Amino acid sequence: MARINDNYLKLKAGYLFPEIARRVNAFTEANPEAAAKIIRCGIGDVTEALPLAAREAMHRAIDELGDRDSFRGYGPEQGYEFLRSAIAESNYRSRGMAIADDEIFVSDGSKCDTGNFLDILGPGNRTAITDPVYPVYVDTNVMVGNTGDADDRGAYEGLVYLPCTAENQFVPAIPQEDVDVIYLCYPNNPTGATASREQLTAWVDYAKARKAIILYDAAYEAFIRDPEVPRSIYEIPGADTCAVEFRSFSKNGGFTGVRCAYTVVPKALVGSTASGEDQALHPLWNRRMCTKFNSVSYPVQRAAEALFSEDGQAQIQALIDHYMGNAELLSQTCKTLGLEVYGGKNAPYIWVRCPEGIDSWGMFDKMLNEATVVITPGSGFGAAGEGYFRISAFNSRANVEEVCHRMEALGLS
């Protein structure tokens, strides 16, 4: 009989978002008349149309594929040079960061890459994650066998949990112990918090001193409005020797269904072999991509390239302005109701403390059953998320205004 990967059996009952879907489905089955009234502010999926520059570029690329003379088959596994160059120049070199074209690896999603990167990291690494945390970081470590079992609070043996609280502004303190791999996400999902230059410098200094690797998820960097807040870990001197950065076109360009992202793996980044020798990670990630990935489709990469055009940049900014306008409305409504509100200023997520006497899933059920609104329970992001809930600003303006009216009608406080 074929042997399964027993590590999957350690996973909790359900990944957060499927559990949300299950509860919503149960609600609609019991209340079919309410199905059409549901407004979803839970999962961070975009709602507005794909930018025109991207759509036009896709059309042109499809037409190319319809002509034998311009047809393209397999593309380079690392991504087409036209896109890698546009990313490196526009997002890094023009901002003073010396990232080379071939240090960019195009993929179909940052969620995928944060998990896939474990392919080139060996067993026995001591891994630190923030709490609350994007569940993918934890679950993928469980899947590959980097943890023991979970306790009653859902914390896995073998992981170092870094509490993110209102008291530390949701940016964890540097651990006193040595760790080998560190997951950081700023602007943060789920709390919407940002990390200052001083805070990121402290993390880079820690990683360099201990020869640790930072896996830095910057999927929401385009939503940063404060010019003092770093948009990349590579703005910090020395980060190229200790950090990998993950970015995506999903939220800024509306590519959640189109699928295109990229990971930056600097050539200066090294890890250790079992025998203690230094080994660059760049060639290992390149080999992994060549073996397990056939790149993103040509029309999609052309669409992503178009986002760097003048028109594309203006259209991206319009999308960001729209979603951040939603965030402002949701934040103000929660504040008016007397709730403690975090995030929503440099990120499209609002992190809200639950009213007294209601836990995270209780708040989820209350919003679903009494307001027909889907939010995300904070406890789904980790034990430190208990007592909070997340509202996503990804929606139409009309829906967000309606959510605000429904929350006001609930009289939350």
Secondary structure, 3 states (H helix, E strand, C coil): CCCCCHHHHHCCCCCHHHHHHHHHHHHHHHCHHHHHHCEECCCCCCCCCCCHHHHHHHHHHHHHHCCCCCCCCCCCCCCCHHHHHHHHHHHHHHHCCCCCHHHEEEECCHHHHHHHHHHHCCCCCCEEEEECCCHHHHHHHHHCCCCCCECCCCCECCEEEEECCCCCCCCCCCCCCCCCEEEEECCCCCCCCCCCHHHHHHHHHHHHHHCCEEEEECCCHHHCCCCCCCCCHHHCCCHHHCEEEEEECCCCCCCCCCCCEEEECCCCCEEECCCCCEEECHHHHHHHHHHHCCCCCHHHHHHHHHCCCHHHHHHHHHHHHHHHHHHHHHHHHHHHCCCCEEECCCCCEEEEECCCCCCHHHHHHHHHHHHCEECEEHHHHCHHHCCEEEEECCCCHHHHHHHHHHHHHHCCC
